[in-house]
């Protein structure tokens, strides 16, 4: 199960999912208020997003999955492992939020972004922005290490996913009001932590902290930013394969 981050969509996984699909059955949902999930009244709690993801998995008869969460999706994955410890088989946390994102300065930046919604405002110019290297680099400033590492399809999905989200405020409040560090001792499944060495949104120190607290395997991808699932899909797929191959059973 692949869970995207705040302001993203299932399309964020487009390049990585293509690499995983020959070997796994994949479930790639849109979180409430994101992508094709449509409008609705969503509770601003991590539990509401966790329960929505679990309901989606049950509807598709997906049991004991390896749950891969990117950014806010990583917090949702951790919540699943805490609330239903016998359900996920393992977790992969790809630049998971919850540590730096709980700090006051980071909160203010996220709140401003949720109000301004720059991707939504720029969406009418999306084709032009993504066609030119300079504007494309500006659009993904602070999110990738090098803009050329994103495929055209990946750039389109990350940009359009942020523009299509009907509301990100419930997810934002859930992200900011949840500090997963207090519950990590309840996580009793194998965990792999993936991080970009040049992640400007969530520093690699967060990944080290997660790995230490969870006694997890940590893999840091050199010269990679926050969107590691789009920047380095081949490396992510290889590391996920190695992790799954080592799982018991």
N, C-alpha and C positions, 0 to 999 in steps of 0.2 A: 504494500500500500504506500503510495507516494503522496505526501501532504505538502502543499505549497505554503508560502509565507504570506505575510500581511500585504494586501494590495496586489497579490498575484492571482494566478489561476492555474488550472490543471495544465494549461499549455506551457507553463514554465518548464515542464519536464519533457518537452517534445524531443530533444536530442538524446537525453539520457534514456527515456522510455524506449526509443527505437533500439538502443543497444541491449536493454534488458529483456525486451519482449520475446526474443527467440528462446529464452531459458526459463522464464517465469510467467505465471499468470499475474497480471497487473490490475490494480484498482486505483484509479487516479481521480479523486473527487474534487469538486470545487467547494471550498468552504462557504458557509452561509454569508451572504452579502457579496460574494466574489464570483467572477466568471459567469457561468450560466445558471447559478443557483437562484437568480432572480431576487426580487424585492421581498421583504418580510420583516417581521418584528423579532429581532434577535436579542437574546439576553447578552449582556456585556460581561459574561463570565467564561472562564476557560472551560468549565464543565459543560456549557452549552455547545461549544465547538467540539469538544471531545465526544459528547453524546451524539451529535449529528454525524460525525465520522463513524462512530461505532454502529449507528443505525444503518448507514449506507453499506457498511461491510456485511451486516447481518442480512440486509435485503439481497445482497449478491452472494450469500452463502460462503463468505470468506472467513475462515477460522484459522486461528493461530498464525497470523501473517507476520512477516518481517516488515516493520513500519519504518519508513524513511521520511523524516521531516526536515524541511528546509526553513531556517529562520523561525518565524512564529509557528510553522508546522512542526518544528522540533519541540516546542513547548507543548503542543497538542499531543505529540507522540509520548512525551514524558508523562502527561496527565493520564493517558490511556494505560500506561504501564503501572502507574500508582493506583488508579481506581479499579482496574481489572487485571490484577497481576498474573492471572493464569491465562490471559487471552493473547497478548502479543508474544510471538516466539522470540523476537529480538528487536532492537532498535538501532537505527542509524541516524545520528544527529548531524546534519549538514549545516554548519554555522548557525546553531540554534540560538534563539534569543532567550532572554530571561535573566541575564546577569548584568551586562552593561546597559541593557534597555530599561532596567529598573532604576537607573540613576537619574537625578533631577535634570541634568543638562540634556541627556538623550531623550527624556520624556518630552521636554519642550520642543525639541526638533521634530519628533514624531507627531506631536499635536499640531504644529504649524503645517506640516506636510499633509495631514489628514484634512485640514480645512482648505488649504490652497488647491490640493489635488492637481499638481502641475501636469501629470500625464493626461488627465482628462481634458484639461484646458488646451493642451497642445495636440490632442488627438486628430483634429481636422487636418493638421499638417504632418501627420505621422509618416506618410509615404515620402514626402520631401525630406523630413528630418532623418529618416533611416537610410535614404539614398546617398546622403553626403557624409563623408567621414567626419568632418568637424562637428556638424550638428549632432551626429550620432554619438560622438564622443561626449559632447555636452549633455546629451540626454541621459547617458549612463555614468556620468561623473560621480565618483565615490563608490560606485557599485561593482565595477570591474577593474582589473589591473591593466588590461590592454583591450581596447574595443575590438580589435581584429580577432580576438579569441571567440567572440560570439558569432555563431552562424547567422545568416540572414533570417532563417526561420526562427531561430532562438530569439534574436533581437526583436522581431515582430511580435512574438508571443509575450515576452516580458513587457514590452511597451503597451500593447493592446490590452493585456490582462490588467495592468494598472489602470488603464482608461475605462475599462468595462465595469469595474467593481461598482456595485450600486451603493454600498455603504461600507466603509472600513472602520467606522468609529466603534462599533461594538467589539470588533477584534482588537482595535487599538487599546481600548479600556481593559479588555481581558489580558492583553500582553503586559500593560503597565502595572496592573494590580496583582499580578501573580509573580511570586518569587519562587521558582521551582527548587531552589537550593535547600529549602526547609523540608522538602519531601523526597529528596534524592535517595535517602537511605531506604525508602520503600521500593525502589526499583530493583527487582531481583531477576532480571533477564540479561543476557549478553548485550553489550552496547559497543558500537563503533562510533567514534567521533571524527568527523571530517571537517577540515577548516582550510580557508585560504590564508596563506602567509601574509598577504597584503590586503586583508579585509579591513577597509576603512570604516565600515558600518558597525561591525562587531569584532573587536580585536581578538587575535589568536590567543591572548591570555584567557579569554572566556573559555575557549576550547580546552586549554590546559586545566582550568578549574573544573570543568565538567568531567574531564577524563580522570582527574585525581579523585573527585568525590564519588564517581561511579565505578572506579577501578576498571576503567574502560580502555580499549585500544584507541590511540590517537594517531591520525595520519594528517599531516599538514602538507598542502599542495603549494609548491614554490611558485612565486610570481602569479598568484591567483587572488582575486578579490572576493566580494560577498556572494556573487552569483556563480559560485563554483560549479553548480549542477549544469549550468549552461556554458561556462568558460572551459571546463575540463571534464566533459561527459565521459570520455574514454577512460580517464584515470579514475573517476568516480565509479564507473561500471566495474572496472577491474578490482577495485578495493572492496566493493560490495560483493562481488563474486567470491573473493578470497575469504571474506568474513562469513558468508553463508556456508561456504564449503567446510569451515571449521566448526559450525554449530553442531551440537550433539544430536544424535538421532538421524 
